[in-house]
Amino acid sequence: MQKRPPWRGLKGAEKVTSRPSITSSFSILRWLYSLESALESGWITMAVSMPMRNLTISLLLTLLLVSECPSSAQTRKAPRPAWTSTLQCLAPLAREARSGTGPLAIGQAFFDGPFIRPEVGDDGTSYPVLWKSSGIEASAAHHLSAGFSYLLAFDTPMAERHFREVTVLNSGVAAAYIGLMLANADDGRRASCFLNEAALHQETASDPVKSWLDLLEEHFKGGALTDSKPLIAEWGALAESSENPAIAAALLRQLILLEIQSPGTSDTDETFTKIAATFPELPVTLFRKDNASATGSSQQDAGSTFFLRQPQLLRLIENQNAPTASPHQRLESLEQIAATEIRRIEDYGTIMLEASLNLGDTANSLFNLYRETDQASQAIDLAHTLDRLPRDLYSPGTRWRRLTRENTLWVIARAAQASLYFERQDWQNLQQLPRGFSPEDRAEWYTWQVAAALESGQDFNPWLAALRREPGSDGLVDAAESYLQWKTSKSNSPPPEIQGLNITMKSNSKAEPTLEASASPPLPAARIKLPLTRPATDFSLPDWEGKELSLSQLKGKPVIIIFFLGGGCLHCVEQLAAFTPWADRFNEAGIEMLAVSTDPVSILSNTLSFEASPSETFPIPIVSNHELDVFQAWHVYDEFDQRALHGTFLISPTGEILWEEIGNTPYMHPDYLLHEAKRMLNVSH
């Protein structure tokens, strides 16, 4: 292992007594931030040009930082303040900027979302919704076709990826910002930002796009589209007159959303019929059976093929067909949906399957269907498969990863197993289910142990006492005590509900009936093929002394790799400060750690060193990738904004990525990552 640079700031910062006052720094910086906000929002009217204003604020910041940093002569006489001395006082400002309620700048609006630039075919005809408008480059038109196709397929991340590509190829295309606005319609701040940006490019837009923008601006109030009936009527008329399939496809999507959110409140059937007559190439048959004879063209067939690969849309169709479908048909449909969701995740280039909230919903539907058809073994196989997947209990909460505890695969799979074991009176396996990491997991698990101990004739009191000690478990305690009362009363009534358990089963028999004889043969045990790992790209990078350290040198050992944006990044310093106290615990578990910085080698030794304590060493080796080629190879890079991102990875001893987190914010939970690393490394064996 490389020699480690001297420590500065993460632990030794509190030892510095001669550094300038953080309070005064914070006050000045907060004043500058207030001035910036006032100028941005128009509270202060000044006859100062934008470049001059930015220059003034930059000079003030520079003077502040120079005053905070000692001279080279002072450095030789006294310890230099840690980078965190200045950076940590910026934390409240950064949080305030991220959580503000005002309109976002366009750069901030792109802050969340997919980072990898998409590709389209040479002719752009592989997408069913074609963009028909002159005045823009063919490549931009192809991406608009892809964007509105994915928008109609309810895959908003992929739609945004293509719309963003249009802004890279030709920043003046108003239709791309309209698409971004529609893809973000459930986020008023982002939608408003994109709608405002579209208005800035209205003059160069085609007449139909200008009319479309005027219509959306008229009906976009309070961060949402309102007045649905007038909006739909005018939108439909515009779609017919413009003869642009993309405008019609966006309207179709809006109609479906209205039907889902408020069934029957809008006259959608008439609008669907008109669109089907005007645009027969759009696959209306996927949404309305009564329009099945609208068209039979090969272009529609191609569109249907595209839509049949879109999981969001397939789920809508499955929900619509569920009341009349047989169990076998529903199983086949749900497994197809799961396969498309996995393919979608592969398109994003990530092995963190929690990125698809739909997969958790699909798995839950499959579990329920297996239970309805008494196919416990298939459900257990599926649960075991999902249990082997990487978990991300603490998502950074970006727009595309709205995880809750209830929709994560881990929680769904564990609850399904618990219910099935309870149904089959398999108390031993119920007791051996993993306890989990979060307090909610533990409390739920203790509740199950109360029931399992009672049913197996063991002492349930220790489990009940442990449950009572868990914070926020009052509801579960009440449920457990209700179950105990029900059991001891020997009542013939159904058992009371226990959170996380479906205990109203058809039978307590361990026998497993098959599907009805009239149904199609049962499907084999659920085998959803999931990509658990992918190879980690090797690299060789210099450390602070210029010595090369390669990933292949660590092969044979598990490794945690942290990509960070150098010592000047507030959040990166916070992340490394969070991981530092856990370095020994990772080491005790046999897990190496390595950090990859954007800093050049010339200043790498200053990034996290502390001259007051030269005997102390920073416990995480750091290498430099100032050229960012490794960041790009590992997809820790925003290809749209051309900037490095934060990334945290768990690499297996054989060089496979087992767990990853990439985004605009660093991963801040070393305790959970250590817990998950131990589990994943055990599973990977």
ABEGO torsion letter per residue (X at the ends): XBBBBBBBGAAAAAABAABBBAAAAAAAAAAAAAAAAAAAAGABBBBBBAAAAAAAAAAAAAAAAAAABBBAAAAAABBBBBAAAAAAAAAAAAAAAAABABBBBAAAAAABEBABBBBBBAAGAABABBBBBBGBBAAAAAAAAAAAAAAAAGBAAAAAAAAAAAAAABAABAAAAAAAAAAAAABAAAAAAAAAAAAAAAAABBAAAAAAAAAAAAABBGGBBBGAAAAAAAAAAAAAAAGBAAAAAAAAAAAAAAAAABBGABBAAAAAAAAAAABAABBAAAABAAAAAABABAAAAAAAAAAAABAAAAAAAAAAAAAABBAAAAAAAAAAAAAAAAAAAAAAGBABAAABAAAAAAAAAAAAAAAAAGBAAAAAAAAAAAAABBBBABBAGBAABBBBAAABAAAAAAAAAAAAAAAAGBAAAAAABBAEABAAAAAAAAAAAAAAAAAAGBBAAAAAAAAAABBGAAAAAAAAAAAAAAAAAGBABBBBBBBGBBABBABABABBBBBBAABBBBBBBBBBBBBABBBBBBBBBBBAAGBBBBAAAABGBBBBBBBBAEAABAAAAAAAAAAAAAAAAAAAAGBBBBBBBABBAAAAAAAABBAABAABBBABBBBBBAAGAAAAAAGBBBAAAGBBBBBBBBBBAAGBBABBBBEABBBABAAAAAAAAAAAAAAAX
